[in-house]
């Protein structure tokens, strides 16, 4: 079908129906009359016109209507075939068709023409070979997005089959992308819907065009033995018919040759030569009811030997598309192998016509499907049949879902837009140009500054629609805007895009932290006169994978620079065990610490971890500063202890004297409290009020403000004095209840 630019602008996709909805019950009470009027309406418009495939437009429309009639589509759907093609040569097809034939026909014309336009653009896209299969997958999904109306499905299947027939009849070369689309998109859809007539013929024709040498070689091989094979099938058919008649089973028996593509697939898949493919033909038995199916099966197995593992009961366990039949393979008296299929008339109609066999449009004078007349059709049965069709379409959509990447929830709509190169991009419904840019590449999304949709500049938060072509305007260098993360502004619909924007801001914050840590480390190296030290080697000695990892923890104040000082300064030889651990014990005056080993030893509380009773503690002998008291879980202490274990000594807190039992006030210990919160007015006041209520004396505070992916954040370090670390728990619990607090903890 050929569509022009003006017609494409008027087109819009049909409204997709969910599995719970019902489709229009009929196309009008005068389907046959509508068919005649549609032919008369379309003929002058289509006469002398040619489609882009080269076909005569009027002949193609007639062929599509004939295919639809063959599979049992009602006259109303056949009439739509003429109107769809006539719409290509109308200025306002939806309005004209709507006035002449009604809104149902108008919606069908609009939706089908729009779908054809999108599929043509997808086929014409010049994409690398590696992306062609992905493009096919997107075409399948796009077809489902437009094809929840069964009429659209039937029209597209019939149209593609008619086009393949035309190329075969005129002996013209069929474009490979068109044949490939028929094989990989339309034939699987026909299979899912159980329309075997279209499926097999379309597969054979696509096979002929895509693999002409294999097709003609196999056709010649089969033709050489055709007379012998047909005689054998006829002999077997007569024998089976006589057998069933003698057993009192009323049956219609016919021979059915297998299609070329199915034979080739079996040969190719199992690496078999043609003479080892035994089931080249099948016998089909049609009986009155289900009990007769099993009776016929029993007679067949009594007469001929069944092959093991070749029996399938699709009556008890129907295929997902509703197909029902008994399949068995038997060896005849002359050692030939033949497949026998046994089914009822209703099963046969479904096998041949698929969902069309159950799609009961109520039209005057027209019989419904599956033996239900239109006039007497039960509305509940009709509605259930339509729902079953929709379930098959939705199941096919799930089968084609990509195994990786972002998968949309079952109830989330999808749209399909094009790049300037006509590659199909799948986005969630409501997706914007920014979503489009991030889908193509993260860097393209970061630098996105504008967009053209179908050639017109639009705001970046404009919701896109299926079929539009999107071109992104980018800056040479740039970064995402924080406004994009504001859901009220509507810049991003896709969770994948939002994650990429957040990741950019997180990386920016990390870069700032690393820069701060680098500055602190380099200043320390300058003070120590060790600027020649290689930073990666220094990080490796401290247990980090690289210098950036070291700078990051230093920038976050999670790693003390004292580690680096200890590493850079020459180590004193550790004392012998006998000197460190003498038997006598004495008490130090500083900090109330009981030190094992040396009398009157000077002690200091390490500032890196701020130990407070009752923290588990340990001592480390320093040069010139006595014993430094650390918390046992202090990362500085663990590094020093691992490097020089001989300088570690055991210490313990001195028990506090009872009230009034010793002179002087109670000992107070400083400790640090780290608070991170969303920055806001009054934040510092609220925090200090908590400390005041808990009677904790604040002796110092350090604060810095920065931006991250969630907005402006404040990071603060409070130094407070406490006699016991347990008194801090209440303050921390109260801090965490304040608005905007992300975390509050002891350092």
Secondary structure, 3 states (H helix, E strand, C coil): CCCCHHHHHHCCCCCCCCCCCCCCCCCCCCHHHHHHHHHHHHHHHHCCCECCCCCEHHHHHHHHHHHHHHCCCCHHHHHHHHHHHHHHHCCCHHHHHHHHHCHHHHHHHHHHHHHHHHHHHHHHCCCCHHHHHHHHHHHHHHHHHHCCCHHHHHHHHHHHHHHHHHHHHHCCCCCHHHHHHHHHHHHHHHHHHCCHHHHHHHHHHHHHHHCHHHHHHHHHHHHHCHHHHHHHHHHHHHHHHHHHHHCCCCEEEEEEECCHHHHHHHHHHHCCCHHHCCCCEEEEEEECCHHHHHHHHHHHHHHCEECCCCCEECCCCCCCCCCCCEEEEEECCCCCEEEEEEEEHHHHHHHHHHHHHHCCCCCCCCECCCCCECCCCCHHHHHHHHHHHHHHHHHHHHHCCCCCCCCCCCCCCEEEEECCCCCEEEEECCCEHHHHHHHHCHHHHHCEEEEEECCEEECCCCECCCCCEEEEEECCCCCCCHHHHCHHHCCCCCHHHHHHHHHHHHHHHHHHHHHHHHHHHHHHHHHCCCCCCCHHHHHHHCCCCCHHHHHHHHHCCCCCCHHHHHHHCCCCCCCCHHHHCCCCEEECCCCCEEEECCCCCCEEECCCCCCCCCCCEEEEECCCCCEEEEECCCHHHHHHHHHCHHHEECEEECCCCCCCCCCCCCCCEEEEEEEEEECCCCHHHHHHHHHHHCCCEEEEEEEEEEEECCEEEEEEEEEEEECCHHHHHHHHHHHHCCCCEEEEEEC
